[in-house]
């Protein structure tokens, strides 16, 4: 477990004594991610905002040095997100933003963010993003890039409040225009400088 968080709402109603555990998700828990996706997808008006990732994709994220975190209430996964190494379109976006090869190698792509509709209103998106930022720094990453549909104002507001900057707008294969945002996690001047005698 990474940390325990106190929740204040269930199904839109205020509640007490509701806690969740934020932890890493390993391959043995991939079915929990699929179940969460199904609950989130059923409640979404625009199904193209969230693309399904199968268990092979999730395993590839872990195998290539990424990580997946989730938020559990007892045995139920109520929110999850991942960080993976840049590839495909994201690699192109980072080059277009002017990042160097070294900066790209010290970047993660943050995505596949889901919050169970029954647990919305608990700032779980923010909690998961803050956790991903902390865990990325621990892994030596200096940047996180993410994409959010321009219409998804709640998610956009969350990441902007966490210091992300909109750098690009791109249309995906489903015709959804997305903001491509990036955050510098570590200021190069703040990094420890190794002194050799």
N, C-alpha and C positions, 0 to 999 in steps of 0.2 A: 504494500500500500504506500502511496505517495503522501496522501493527507486525507483527513476527514473534514467534511464541510457540513454546516448546518443549513438545511433548507427551510423555507418559510411558506411554501405554497404547494398544494396538491390539487390538481384539476381546477385551478383558478381560485381556490379557497385558502385562506390563511390557516396554518396549522402549526402545532408545536411538537417538539421532540421527534423531528424527522431529520435524519442524518444520512449522509451518503459518503462512500469511500471512493476517492480518486485513486486509480491504480493503473498499472500497465496491463494491457490485454495481450495474452499469448495465444498461440494457435489453438490451444484447447478451448478457448472462449470465443472463437470466430462465429460459432452459431448464434451467440448472443448478439453479435453485430448484425447478422442477417435478420434476426427477429426484431431488433430495434429499427432497422431500415424499413421493414414491412410496416411497422406501426407508424413511423414518420411519413412514409410514402402515402399510406392510406389517408392521412390527414392533410396532405399538401394539395393546394389548388393547382400549382404549376409543377407537374411531375418532372419537368426538365431541369429544375433547379438542383436536383440531387441525382447523380448517376450512381447506379448500383455497382459495387465492387465485390467480386466473388472471392472465395477463400484462397484461390491461387494468387489473385492480385494482392490480398492482404499478406500472404506468406512472403511474396516477393518484396513487399515493403520492409518486412522484418529482416529478410535475408540480405538485403542491400544496405542495411545500416540505418533504416528508419525506425520509428516506434509508433505504437498505437496506445492511446490512453482512454480510459472509460470511467464513468461515474456509476457506481452501483448503489442501489437502495436494497439492502439485504441481498438477495440472489438475482435481482433484476437489473440489467443494464439500462440506465435511463438517459445516458448521454455518452457520446464517444467522438473521437477525432484522431487524426493521424498526422504525422510528419514523415515525409519521404524525400529522397534525393531528387533533385531536379532532372527531368527528362522530357522528351517530346516538346510540346508547345511551351511548357514552363521554361525549358532551357532557352528556347528562342526568345521568350519574354525577357529573361535576365540579360541576355546579350543585347537586346533592343534597349533595355534600361541603361546600358553602358557599364555593367559590372565586368570586372576582369575575370580571367579564368580562376585566379586564386579566390576571389570573392564568391564566385559561383560554387566552387568546391567547398566553401564554408557556409553554404545556404541549405535550408530545408524548404520544401513546399508543404504548406499546411492545408489540409482539406478533409473532405468526407466528414464534415461536422454534422452531428445529429443530436437533437434533444427530443425526447419522448413528449408528445403533446400534453400528457398529464402533469409533466414537471416543468412546463414553461413558466417563466416569471421568477425563476430562482437564480438568474444570472449564470446558468451553467455554461453557456457559450463563452462568456468572459472568463469564468473559472478555468475552463479547459484551455483557452488561449493563453492565459497567464501561465498555466502549468506547462504548456508546450514551449513557451518562451524560456522558462527556467530550465527545463530539461534540455532544450537546444543549446543553451549556453554551457551547461555541464558537458555536453558532447562536443564542445569546441566550435559551434556554429555561430556565425556573426550576423546572419540575415535570415528572415523568414518572409516568404512570398505567399500570397493567397489570392484567390479569385472569388468575387462575390457578385451575383447578379445585380444589375443596377436597380432593379425593382425591389430587391431584398433590403429595405431601408433599415430594418432592425439589426441585422447582422453587420451591415455597413457601419452603422453608428457605433456598434460595439468595438469593432477593430480600429476605427478612426480615434475613438476615445483612448485606445491603448497605444496610440502613437504611430499607427500605420499610415503610409502616404499612398494616395492613388497615383500611379505612374502611367498606366495605359488603360484603354478600353478596347476590348476585343470581343468579337462575336464567336460563340462556339458552334459546334456542328449542329446544334438544335435551333440555331437562330437567336439564342439568348445573349444579349449584350452584357458583358461582365466587366467590372472594375478589377484591374490587376493591381494589388497593393503590396508594398514591401515595408519591412521595419528593420532597421539596423539594431541588432541586439547589443552589440558591444562596440563602444567607441574605440577605435584603434589607439588613441592616446591614453585610454584607461587600461589597456591590456598590460599585464605584467611584462616588464622588459627584463630579459635574462642578461645578467651581467657576468661576464667571464673575466677572470683575472689572469 
